[in-house]
Amino acid sequence: MWLETQRLVLREFQPADWQPLAPILVNPQVMKFSLTGILSASQTQEKIESFITSYKKFGFGKWAVILKESNELIGYCGIAVEQIDNKDETEIGYRLEPNFWGKGLATEAASAAIQYGFEQLKFPYILGIVERANTASVRVLEKLGMRYERKTIFHNVEMDVYRLNCKN
Ligand SMILES: CC(C)(COP(=O)(O)OP(=O)(O)OC[C@H]1O[C@@H](n2cnc3c(N)ncnc32)[C@H](O)[C@@H]1OP(=O)(O)O)[C@@H](O)C(=O)NCCC(=O)NCCS
């Protein structure tokens, strides 16, 4: 899996990527809206292992986001299988290093991931689940063309479910 956008490459994580990912996932600003809170280096290694397990099991998962101009790993973005309201769903997710926020990069990464999900993986729809207070993430979902669908309780947290249907 290799996706290229104007400014980014999305590729599968490798175990060694924990080195650039750990400083991102230990940052409270990045993990403010997360089910886990900040991650230690070993928890980041486990997270990457879980991404790799998803590639093996489903053929997709959360991918490393690389800034082309510097070859720097600036976060992750991709599609995961999550149980939402007792159903396995495909969910878009993203998390980027704060120095790179506000430049449209999450939207650029997520739209490439969604296009891949619809065209290559043939998903009929993709969901986004977000806490209402996470305004930047809600805005990204809206910019992707997602529509608010319903509320849910996800791992004991009230979340909003957004949905984008494949147009084909
Ligand atoms: C959510 C996140 C990935 C967005 O990344 P990004 O690259 O800055 O996103 P974009 O630049 O594509 O778009 C962000 C949008 O939110 C808006 N925004 C940013 N902060 C905001 C805030 N505090 N309140 C309202 N809007 C905000 C921006 O103005 C922009 O909208 P615009 O293009 O209409 O101006 C990034 O903030 C992040 O990593 N957050 C922490 C992790 C996280 O919460 N992930 C989502 C879990 S559901």
The ligand as a Gaussian input file, in Angstrom:
#p B3LYP/6-31G(d) Opt

LIG

0 1
 C       -7.739000      16.677000      14.093000
 C       -6.403000      16.947000      13.399000
 C       -5.893000      15.667000      12.781000
 C       -6.618000      18.003000      12.325000
 O       -5.421000      18.149000      11.581000
 P       -5.157000      19.392000      10.605000
 O       -4.101000      18.977000       9.630000
 O       -4.945000      20.620000      11.395000
 O       -6.569000      19.482000       9.855000
 P       -6.921000      20.415000       8.620000
 O       -5.937000      21.538000       8.546000
 O       -7.110000      19.541000       7.440000
 O       -8.363000      20.991000       9.052000
 C       -8.603000      21.472000      10.365000
 C       -9.844000      22.328000      10.352000
 O      -10.284000      22.524000      11.693000
 C      -10.288000      23.908000      11.992000
 N       -9.893000      24.042000      13.381000
 C       -8.697000      23.785000      13.930000
 N       -8.724000      23.996000      15.253000
 C       -9.968000      24.393000      15.534000
 C      -10.612000      24.773000      16.722000
 N       -9.983000      24.738000      17.896000
 N      -11.910000      25.136000      16.647000
 C      -12.570000      25.151000      15.470000
 N      -11.979000      24.778000      14.299000
 C      -10.707000      24.413000      14.340000
 C       -9.309000      24.529000      11.029000
 O       -9.580000      25.913000      10.861000
 C       -9.593000      23.706000       9.772000
 O      -10.808000      24.083000       9.141000
 P      -10.820000      25.088000       7.869000
 O      -10.005000      24.445000       6.791000
 O      -12.252000      25.206000       7.544000
 O      -10.195000      26.367000       8.334000
 C       -5.347000      17.455000      14.398000
 O       -5.862000      18.583000      15.052000
 C       -4.960000      16.418000      15.409000
 O       -4.076000      15.594000      15.174000
 N       -5.606000      16.452000      16.591000
 C       -5.292000      15.531000      17.667000
 C       -5.720000      14.119000      17.346000
 C       -7.209000      13.961000      17.166000
 O       -7.989000      14.522000      17.917000
 N       -7.572000      13.171000      16.155000
 C       -8.956000      12.913000      15.848000
 C       -9.552000      11.941000      16.784000
 S      -11.292000      11.695000      16.365000

